[in-house]
């Protein structure tokens, strides 16, 4: 990568001096209370961001509501042009924004660049979508009648994002919501507030160049209480929230209580089934990146390997050898594969889970320690862990946002492995490593994986924006990004147009006067 220092990264993205965390566009609002962003790399303070007050929040939502009145009347391809320009602006800032993601969140620089590329990709997808917001024409049973379905924008879309993807997941929502005619209010993670501010600065340049009204893209900053304002706010017909299952239960109930809509992207407990005919090199590569990428802090991170008994020892030994080659350190140094966990709470969860799974009978095969010395003492670095376990352990049934990989053994046919995979409450991502076409088809069939994502001969992590992203069960059931996920940001309207001279009723009902 370019030789960015932290100060150069921040300066290039307008993140120096007083940093305001509330904006309706060109207008930035300050407050006396602030939240501090510290890099998990070395606990260096990156900056203090002002927290959104209730009065400022109301001003933001009011501006977004007013901007919606303008945006919804703009032709969809014109809205697509705005997103095209935003995508180009992201291309120019890709190196710096990717470095900021790495600096503030702790994922490797290559993963930071990949996250910004996801933003660019969803912009490209949304530009094409802006000319494809198709409805339907329907044949009416009544003479001289025409029926059709249209899709109309909802209004103000609230987005609550998590620290592990501090820019990409917002962009999935933002790009689609805007081309559909909605405005967006974004509460970024309080653990990565600078990323949200940086994205707002980039959008503001596009908005200024096109003389757009305030409020099309807005940000607020603060803890969970700001999210509660959003979930209770009837001015936001849709809330898209990414986070834990616990958080999703609260958000879903609150939004539903006011008859709002929600997109929930919650926990994952993702597994790779490894069959006797697996390609060992492919298997180790997929499992390794899935388990330790982003230091195990992806919702699609691989948590469980379900390995056939006939290849169990071979796969186990190959994995232990591969884990021994992982380089852990400053994620801005591209020679390192793995950076730190986000904070001390994450380290504590990592250690407590390992302790608990051992108490249940699990055996640690590799890693599981906090790293010490040099930069390790300043940041939140751990040695990724491999544990032999059983799927019925309480620790295995839960999602721990840390690099812990459980090895589970299965016997007999692939159906037995699928049953183990599905025997958890989460249902986000899944994969099978096999050269047997029958096993692949069973895995993808209606009696196969119960997850929203099911892959063959690739890992659980690393989704493309062309497909809808999301999962089932306690993962929340939401869908974002590609395919027809755009429909969640719109309301469906059925229209009937009578161009005749009579008024016949449906179902042949007679009502003569």
BELVEN-V129154 format. One record per backbone hydrogen bond with DSSP energy under -0.5 kcal/mol. CO is the residue of the C=O (numbers start at 1). NH is the residue of the N-H. If there is no record, write none. Layout:
# BELVEN-V129154
co:CO nh:NH
co:CO nh:NH
This chain:
# BELVEN-V129154
co:2 nh:4
co:5 nh:9
co:6 nh:10
co:7 nh:11
co:8 nh:12
co:9 nh:13
co:10 nh:13
co:10 nh:15
co:11 nh:14
co:18 nh:20
co:19 nh:50
co:22 nh:29
co:23 nh:219
co:24 nh:215
co:26 nh:28
co:27 nh:24
co:27 nh:25
co:29 nh:22
co:33 nh:51
co:35 nh:49
co:36 nh:38
co:37 nh:46
co:37 nh:47
co:39 nh:42
co:39 nh:43
co:40 nh:380
co:44 nh:39
co:47 nh:37
co:48 nh:19
co:49 nh:35
co:53 nh:57
co:54 nh:58
co:55 nh:59
co:56 nh:60
co:57 nh:61
co:58 nh:62
co:59 nh:63
co:60 nh:64
co:61 nh:65
co:62 nh:66
co:63 nh:67
co:64 nh:68
co:65 nh:69
co:66 nh:69
co:66 nh:70
co:67 nh:70
co:67 nh:71
co:68 nh:72
co:70 nh:73
co:70 nh:74
co:71 nh:74
co:75 nh:78
co:75 nh:79
co:76 nh:80
co:77 nh:81
co:78 nh:82
co:79 nh:83
co:80 nh:84
co:81 nh:85
co:82 nh:86
co:83 nh:87
co:84 nh:88
co:85 nh:89
co:86 nh:90
co:87 nh:91
co:88 nh:92
co:89 nh:93
co:91 nh:94
co:93 nh:97
co:94 nh:98
co:95 nh:99
co:96 nh:100
co:97 nh:101
co:98 nh:102
co:99 nh:103
co:100 nh:104
co:101 nh:105
co:101 nh:106
co:102 nh:106
co:103 nh:41
co:108 nh:112
co:109 nh:113
co:110 nh:114
co:111 nh:115
co:112 nh:116
co:113 nh:117
co:114 nh:118
co:115 nh:119
co:116 nh:120
co:117 nh:121
co:118 nh:122
co:119 nh:123
co:120 nh:124
co:121 nh:125
co:122 nh:126
co:123 nh:127
co:124 nh:128
co:125 nh:129
co:126 nh:130
co:128 nh:131
co:129 nh:132
co:132 nh:134
co:136 nh:149
co:138 nh:147
co:142 nh:145
co:144 nh:499
co:144 nh:500
co:146 nh:497
co:147 nh:138
co:148 nh:495
co:149 nh:136
co:150 nh:493
co:152 nh:491
co:155 nh:157
co:155 nh:183
co:156 nh:158
co:156 nh:238
co:157 nh:185
co:158 nh:240
co:159 nh:161
co:159 nh:187
co:160 nh:242
co:162 nh:165
co:163 nh:166
co:165 nh:169
co:167 nh:171
co:168 nh:172
co:169 nh:173
co:170 nh:174
co:171 nh:175
co:172 nh:176
co:173 nh:177
co:174 nh:178
co:175 nh:179
co:176 nh:180
co:177 nh:182
co:178 nh:181
co:183 nh:157
co:184 nh:218
co:185 nh:159
co:185 nh:187
co:186 nh:188
co:186 nh:220
co:187 nh:161
co:189 nh:192
co:192 nh:195
co:192 nh:196
co:193 nh:197
co:194 nh:198
co:195 nh:199
co:196 nh:200
co:197 nh:201
co:198 nh:202
co:199 nh:203
co:200 nh:204
co:201 nh:205
co:202 nh:206
co:203 nh:207
co:204 nh:208
co:205 nh:209
co:206 nh:210
co:207 nh:212
co:208 nh:211
co:213 nh:216
co:216 nh:184
co:218 nh:186
co:219 nh:23
co:220 nh:188
co:221 nh:52
co:223 nh:226
co:223 nh:227
co:224 nh:228
co:225 nh:229
co:226 nh:230
co:227 nh:231
co:228 nh:232
co:229 nh:233
co:230 nh:233
co:232 nh:234
co:233 nh:236
co:235 nh:156
co:235 nh:237
co:237 nh:261
co:238 nh:158
co:239 nh:241
co:239 nh:263
co:240 nh:160
co:241 nh:265
co:244 nh:248
co:245 nh:249
co:246 nh:250
co:247 nh:251
co:248 nh:252
co:249 nh:253
co:250 nh:254
co:251 nh:255
co:252 nh:256
co:253 nh:257
co:254 nh:258
co:255 nh:258
co:255 nh:260
co:256 nh:259
co:261 nh:239
co:262 nh:264
co:263 nh:241
co:263 nh:265
co:264 nh:266
co:264 nh:478
co:265 nh:243
co:270 nh:303
co:270 nh:304
co:271 nh:431
co:272 nh:306
co:273 nh:275
co:273 nh:433
co:274 nh:308
co:275 nh:278
co:278 nh:280
co:279 nh:283
co:280 nh:284
co:281 nh:285
co:282 nh:286
co:283 nh:287
co:284 nh:288
co:285 nh:289
co:286 nh:290
co:287 nh:291
co:288 nh:292
co:289 nh:293
co:290 nh:302
co:292 nh:295
co:293 nh:296
co:294 nh:297
co:298 nh:301
co:301 nh:270
co:301 nh:303
co:303 nh:406
co:304 nh:272
co:304 nh:306
co:305 nh:307
co:305 nh:408
co:306 nh:274
co:307 nh:410
co:308 nh:311
co:308 nh:312
co:311 nh:315
co:312 nh:316
co:313 nh:317
co:314 nh:318
co:315 nh:319
co:316 nh:320
co:317 nh:321
co:318 nh:322
co:319 nh:323
co:320 nh:324
co:322 nh:325
co:323 nh:326
co:326 nh:328
co:327 nh:337
co:327 nh:338
co:330 nh:333
co:331 nh:109
co:332 nh:334
co:333 nh:336
co:338 nh:329
co:343 nh:347
co:344 nh:348
co:345 nh:349
co:346 nh:350
co:347 nh:351
co:348 nh:352
co:349 nh:353
co:350 nh:354
co:351 nh:355
co:352 nh:356
co:353 nh:357
co:354 nh:358
co:355 nh:359
co:356 nh:360
co:357 nh:362
co:358 nh:361
co:363 nh:365
co:363 nh:388
co:366 nh:386
co:369 nh:383
co:373 nh:376
co:374 nh:377
co:374 nh:378
co:375 nh:378
co:375 nh:379
co:376 nh:381
co:380 nh:341
co:381 nh:371
co:382 nh:384
co:383 nh:368
co:385 nh:405
co:386 nh:365
co:386 nh:366
co:387 nh:407
co:388 nh:363
co:390 nh:393
co:393 nh:397
co:394 nh:398
co:398 nh:400
co:399 nh:401
co:400 nh:402
co:402 nh:404
co:403 nh:385
co:404 nh:406
co:405 nh:387
co:406 nh:305
co:406 nh:408
co:407 nh:389
co:408 nh:307
co:410 nh:309
co:413 nh:416
co:413 nh:417
co:414 nh:418
co:415 nh:419
co:416 nh:420
co:417 nh:421
co:418 nh:422
co:419 nh:423
co:420 nh:423
co:422 nh:424
co:425 nh:474
co:427 nh:452
co:427 nh:472
co:428 nh:453
co:429 nh:271
co:430 nh:455
co:431 nh:273
co:432 nh:434
co:432 nh:457
co:433 nh:275
co:435 nh:437
co:436 nh:440
co:437 nh:441
co:438 nh:442
co:439 nh:443
co:440 nh:444
co:441 nh:445
co:442 nh:445
co:443 nh:449
co:445 nh:448
co:453 nh:430
co:455 nh:432
co:464 nh:467
co:466 nh:483
co:467 nh:482
co:469 nh:480
co:471 nh:477
co:472 nh:427
co:472 nh:475
co:473 nh:476
co:474 nh:267
co:475 nh:266
co:480 nh:469
co:482 nh:485
co:484 nh:487
co:485 nh:488
co:486 nh:489
co:487 nh:490
co:489 nh:154
co:491 nh:152
co:493 nh:150
co:493 nh:495
co:495 nh:148
co:496 nh:498
co:497 nh:146
co:497 nh:499
co:505 nh:508
co:506 nh:509
co:509 nh:505
